[in-house]
């Protein structure tokens, strides 16, 4: 279904409810530049740690796109998607019936979830929705759950510490969204709905947070203006 949620003025802040879940795949494809390429990158680099099996968690798994892509590359892996939205879990479970594979989805709050040992954790445009006061503690929890040599793949929308550059990056992104068929009104109203819900960090802030949490090796796998995908390896 095509995303037209913000044609009308929203009556509440952005949340991952039934209305969002019903159009989420289209929203992702049209709102995140090179979204499918990023999914492929995540699946490939995650699969390198899962060729002999093992466990992978996808935090904020939404409709399951990342795990479905990964399951084909690492069929021996146990793929676990965690999401607090019942609407998202319902859709991912419907997809799972068609895809098959060793994939399951759980409706939980991953902030309080009891993780088992894993080889890979994925958070694709998820951590930006975790409150800043809780974010580094969550990254530390992820690092603790990973086995030695395990990897954390984190896609994030980011900001610049330079105000003029940040403004230029945002304007270029809005131009991109316009090219995807969103009107200026839709762009403005979604921005308003996301205010104080999506709280992005700078690249330096994200790198520092990862290093403070015990990740010794961090690389940028993808970067487009204010969107980036990082891979962090536990020492």
C-alpha positions in Angstrom: 0.0 0.0 0.0 1.3 3.5 -0.9 2.3 5.8 2.0 -0.1 8.7 2.1 -0.3 9.1 5.9 0.8 12.7 6.1 -1.4 14.1 3.4 -3.6 15.1 6.3 -2.3 16.8 9.4 -1.5 14.2 12.0 -3.3 14.2 15.3 -0.5 12.7 17.3 3.2 12.1 17.3 4.7 9.4 15.1 4.2 5.8 16.4 4.5 2.4 14.8 0.7 1.6 14.9 -1.5 -0.1 12.4 -1.7 2.9 10.1 2.1 3.0 9.8 2.5 -0.7 9.6 0.1 -0.9 6.7 2.3 1.3 4.5 5.7 0.8 6.1 7.4 -1.1 3.3 6.5 1.7 0.9 7.5 4.3 3.5 10.9 2.7 3.9 11.5 2.4 0.1 10.7 6.0 -0.5 12.1 7.6 2.7 15.4 5.9 3.1 17.8 6.5 0.2 19.2 3.2 -1.2 17.2 1.3 1.3 17.3 -2.0 -0.6 21.1 -1.7 -1.0 21.5 -1.2 2.7 19.4 -4.3 3.4 21.7 -6.3 1.0 24.8 -5.0 2.8 23.4 -5.9 6.2 22.5 -9.4 5.1 25.9 -10.0 3.4 28.0 -8.8 6.3 25.8 -10.5 8.9 25.9 -13.7 7.0 29.8 -13.8 7.2 29.4 -14.5 11.0 26.6 -17.0 10.6 27.8 -19.5 8.0 28.1 -22.3 10.7 24.8 -21.3 12.4 24.4 -19.1 15.4 21.9 -16.5 16.5 21.1 -13.1 15.1 18.7 -10.5 16.7 17.1 -7.8 14.6 15.9 -5.0 16.9 12.9 -3.1 15.7 12.5 -5.7 13.0 9.3 -4.1 11.7 8.0 -6.1 8.7 11.1 -8.4 8.7 12.8 -7.3 5.4 16.4 -7.7 6.8 15.9 -11.1 8.3 14.2 -12.5 5.2 17.1 -11.3 3.1 19.6 -12.7 5.6 17.9 -16.1 6.0 18.7 -16.9 2.3 22.4 -16.2 2.9 22.7 -18.0 6.3 20.1 -20.8 6.3 21.7 -22.4 9.4 21.3 -19.3 11.5 18.5 -18.7 14.1 16.9 -15.4 13.1 15.0 -13.6 15.8 13.1 -10.3 15.1 12.1 -8.2 18.1 9.5 -5.4 17.8 7.1 -3.8 20.3 4.5 -3.1 17.7 1.8 -5.8 17.4 0.9 -4.5 13.9 4.5 -5.0 12.7 4.7 -8.4 14.3 1.5 -9.5 12.6 2.8 -8.5 9.2 6.2 -10.1 9.6 4.6 -13.3 10.7 2.4 -13.3 7.6 5.5 -12.9 5.5 7.3 -15.6 7.4 4.6 -18.1 6.5 5.4 -17.5 2.8 9.2 -17.3 3.2 9.7 -20.2 5.6 13.2 -20.6 7.1 14.4 -20.5 10.7 12.9 -17.1 11.5 10.7 -16.0 14.4 9.3 -12.7 15.5 8.6 -11.7 19.1 6.4 -8.8 20.3 8.7 -7.4 23.1 10.4 -4.3 24.3 14.0 -5.0 23.4 15.1 -2.5 26.1 14.1 -5.0 28.7 14.5 -8.2 26.7 16.7 -11.0 28.1 19.1 -11.6 25.2 20.8 -15.0 24.8 24.3 -15.2 23.4 24.5 -14.2 19.8 26.9 -13.7 16.9 25.1 -10.8 15.2 22.8 -8.0 16.3 21.1 -5.7 13.8 19.4 -2.3 14.5 18.5 -0.8 11.1 17.2 2.7 11.7 16.1 1.7 15.2 18.4 3.2 17.8 17.5 6.7 16.7 14.1 6.0 18.3 15.6 5.0 21.7 15.6 7.9 24.2 19.1 9.4 24.5 19.2 8.7 28.3 18.7 4.9 27.5 20.7 4.7 24.3 24.2 4.0 25.4 23.0 1.5 28.1 21.2 -0.3 25.3 24.3 -0.4 23.1 26.3 -1.8 26.1 23.6 -4.4 26.6 24.0 -5.4 22.9 27.8 -5.6 23.2 27.4 -7.8 26.3 25.1 -10.2 24.5 27.5 -10.7 21.6 30.1 -13.4 21.7 33.8 -12.4 21.1 34.2 -11.4 17.5 30.4 -10.8 17.1 29.2 -7.9 15.1 26.6 -5.1 15.5 25.2 -3.6 12.4 23.5 -0.2 13.0 21.8 2.0 10.4 21.1 5.5 11.5 19.9 8.9 10.3 22.6 11.3 11.5 23.1 15.1 11.9 26.1 17.3 11.4 27.7 19.3 14.2 28.0 22.2 11.7 24.6 23.9 11.5 25.0 25.2 8.0 26.1 21.8 6.7 23.3 20.1 8.6 20.7 22.5 7.1 22.1 21.8 3.6 22.0 18.0 4.2 18.4 18.2 5.4 17.4 20.3 2.4 19.0 17.8 0.0 17.2 14.9 1.7 13.9 16.7 1.4 14.6 17.2 -2.3 15.2 13.4 -2.5 11.8 12.8 -0.8 10.1 15.1 -3.2 11.6 13.1 -6.1 10.0 10.0 -4.5 6.5 11.6 -4.8 6.1 13.2 -1.4 4.6 16.7 -1.4 6.1 19.6 0.6 3.1 19.4 2.9 3.6 15.6 3.6 7.3 16.2 4.3 6.6 19.0 6.7 3.9 17.2 8.5 5.9 14.0 8.9 8.8 16.1 10.2 6.5 17.6 12.8 5.2 14.2 13.9 8.7 12.8 14.3 9.9 15.8 16.4 11.3 14.5 19.8 10.5 10.9 18.7 13.4 10.4 16.3 16.5 11.9 17.9 19.6 11.5 15.7 23.2 11.8 16.8 26.3 13.0 14.9 28.7 10.4 13.4 31.2 11.2 16.1 28.6 10.7 18.8 27.6 7.4 17.4 31.3 6.2 17.1 32.1 7.3 20.6 29.0 5.5 22.0 30.0 2.3 20.2 33.7 2.6 21.4 32.5 3.3 25.0 30.4 0.1 24.9 33.3 -2.2 24.0 33.4 -2.3 20.2 37.0 -2.0 19.2 36.7 -2.1 15.4 34.1 0.1 13.7 33.7 0.8 9.9 31.3 2.8 7.8 29.7 0.4 5.3 27.4 3.0 3.7 26.9 6.8 3.8 24.5 9.0 1.9 24.3 12.6 3.1 22.7 12.2 6.6 22.1 8.4 6.4 24.8 5.8 7.4 25.3 2.1 8.1 28.0 1.1 10.6 29.5 -2.2 11.4 31.0 -2.6 14.9 33.0 -5.7 15.9 33.3 -6.8 19.5 36.9 -7.4 20.6 
